[in-house]
Structure formats: C-alpha cells, structure tokens
C-alpha cells in the first residue's frame, strides 16, 4: 500500500481521537464507548442485561457531535464497550448507507440481497477467521457518529478491513478510528459481491473562494466606506452639527460603519486558513459589534428626535447614561456570540471566520438584533409623526421648528435606505440558502452596499439644511478670497 493512503487513514480520525484522549483523562472511557440509556435499581446500573460497575459509570458534561465536543447538561453514561466489545452499524438491518445522499435506505431489488448483520467474520487472537453471532460477541450500536461519512479507498477500490474479536478494526496494522460505522457496500470490481466497510467521519469543509463576486463585494464595501468617511469629515467640520447630540450620534454611526465594513472586506478577501484561531474569533466579534451597534445608534437617534418634538432636550449626563448601556449591550452580545455554538461548531471559527452560510446562524445572531433595532426606530417614528400631526404649531421658535423637521426628514430618508439595504441582504441570504449557494452575498448585495454609502451622502449631507448652509458659507468664503486676490483687466 502506498504511503499516501496510509497518511490519510491516520489523519482522518486524528481529530476525533484527540477528543477521545481528552475524555479519557477525566472520565473512565471515551465518549464514543458510552451509552446513556441506563436502568438503575438501588444503585446498580444495568444496560441490556449487563450489570455496569460503578467505576465505569460517570457524569458527563458534554456530548460529541460530528467529532466536536459540545457542552451539555450533566448526565450519567456507562462505559459498556469496556465490558463487551462494541461494533457499530450505520443503518438498521436490511438497509445500507448511501455515500451520495448521506442517509440510509433500503437495498434496491435489482441488487443481490445485502449481507445480514446477525453474523460477522471476525479474526480471533490466534489469527483464525470465524463467523460469529454479532449479538453474542459484541455490544451492537446502530447510527452514524457524524453527519458526513466516507469510505476509505485505494485507487478505485475499497480497502479491506478486518474486524477483531476485541472490537478493533485494522488494515495491515493500521487502526481505524472508533468514530466509525459498518455498512454493506457493493465491491466496485464485482457487481454481485458485498463487503462490510467501516465509514469514517469526514467534516464538511467550506472551501474559500476569491472570485469576481467577492472582489465586487469588497469594492462596493470600499465605496460605502469612502462615502461614510466623507459624511464623518463634514460633520466634524460643521460647527453647528459638531456641538449637538445629533451630530455626535451621526459621527459615532459612521465610525461603526467604517470599522464594520472594513472588517467585512478583510474577511471577504482573506482565506480563513491563513488567520490564527484568535484572529478568526476576534475579527468577526468586532465586525458584529460594529454592525449591531450602528443600528442601535440609529434607534437612539430616533428616540432623541422624538424627545425634541416634545421640547425635551437631553443633558450630557442623560445622553451618555442612555448611549453607554447601548454600547455595553452591543459589546456583551458580540462576546456572547463569539463563545456560542451553532450545532456542534462555534459560531465563529473553523473553516469560516464569519457566519457559516450552511446554517441560519446569521439570521439569529446578526439579522435578529438588527430587526429589533429597526422595530424600535419604527416605533419612535410613528410616535413622532403622531406628535407632529397633533401639534401643527409647536410652542417653539420657527427656526427651531424648521430645523428639527428638516433633520427629522433627512434622517428618516437615510434610515429607509439603510433598512432597504439590509432587507436585500436578508432576502439574498435566504435565496442563497435555499438554492444551496454557500455564500452570504450576490451581486444584488454588492450593489446595495455601494448604494448605502451614496444614500448617506444624499440624505445626511444633501438633504440636511444645516450641512448645506455650512457648505454654502465655505463656498462663499472661497469666492470672496478669489475676488480679493484677482487682478482687474486693463483695456488696450
């Protein structure tokens, strides 16, 4: 046998064996060798007629799913494989595991009858091959240890494995992983012969792709970043906006978007395999923090506008007492997501450093908080409209009234464009998920990401009266300087 298949045989179960070794350091046996369906009578544990000694029963605070250790509630498990060797079948009797569909199904009538699970060929300690009754020799377990199983092949043929009487499976001295299950497979060299093949756990890897769509997405994010940077600079230069809470909140929002979109672009253009484990956790956490915080800043702005139409002006203390907890909640949420599991995997980490597009984690941990923030904004928008309709003549100066109304209109134009952008992101993800396209974005998402930046320029600068007055004053000052420095023409 060539060295390459031998290396594959050793490396395939390496990840699962590492978890087994960790478990055996604290527990009487590996998790795969235990069962939890125990009957206890007066402190005596029984499983399928076998009495389990107390030293082989332990309280486990985890389970193994797809080769990954996942925290779970403490529960009793018994090391039955130490009392009686275990053998594992992928499917119930009369069925076989389909490597293409990855599930069990009945053997087709066009094929020869599959071998029976009641008897197996076993090699004894003296090297003799005998047929044994499965139930008498082994403790039988049915089910796949992982969602994705694969057979080991050498070239185009399956490798022949030997089952020993102690439950181990070997090939020329190479030990198969405990995370396996037997299934009958038709030998490729023959159309009428079956062979019991152990299938190994194979984690499904999401391959990194950097194509035209990914570059387009990154370029559109860069366009939006440039637009937000312009909005930030203008609000920093405008004295009237710089000294207001509204201006401070808009600047905080643009900073969050600049940071969030920059990190999104970084994650899009970099292979997760080239990032460290800490980087693959921290970068997505900071990205999530920036994006979620940006929406809750918008909800705070909508609340502040509602108060302004009630002639309530927040003091600096009240402003920071409200904004501070918003920031803390966003930080706590990002930390919580960074240590959360989706199924058997961490939300961030593994073969993807952002939300895995093969599950709905992005809907729960990103889009759901954004939806809540949008709902809060919509609530205060409706209350503000009711207030405006009830009070045609506010008890304030006319300039203040027109200023607040203009700020209200420009902000809600921008919020509408922002909500539309992220609504497209949600719909695009759902469409990609159901079409089995393993990506968070498509060209519609790319376009609307750039549109988000242009919308900020249009609504927050173009439709804001204070900003426009500030820009006109700058333009007038430039024109005056040009006139002072000009030289009048002389006639000839």
Secondary structure, DSSP 4 states (H G I P E B T S, - for coil): --HHHHHHHHHHTHHHHHHHHHHHHHSSS-GGG-B---EEETTEEEETTEEEPGGGEEEEEEEEETTEEEEEEEEEEE-GGGTS-EEEESS-TTEEEETTTTEEEEPPTTSPPPPPTTEEEEE-TTS-EEEEEHHHHSEEEES-SSSSEEE-EETTEEPP-EEBTTS-EEETTEEPPSSEEEEEEE-TT-SS-EEEEEEEE-PPP-----SHHHHHHHHHHHHHHHHHHHHHHHHHH-HHHHTSHHHHHHHHHHHHHHHHHHHHHHHHHS-GGGS-HHHHHHHHHHHHHHHHHHHHHHHHHHHHHHHHTTT----HHHHHHHHHHHHHHHHHHHHHHHT-EETTEESSBTTBSS--TTSSHHIIIIIHHHHHHHHHHHHHHHHHHHHHHH-SS-SS-HHHHHHHHHHHHHHHHHHHHHHHHHHHHHHHHHHHHHTT---S--HHHHHHHHHHHHHHIIIIIIT-HHHHHHHHHHHHHHHHHHHHH-------
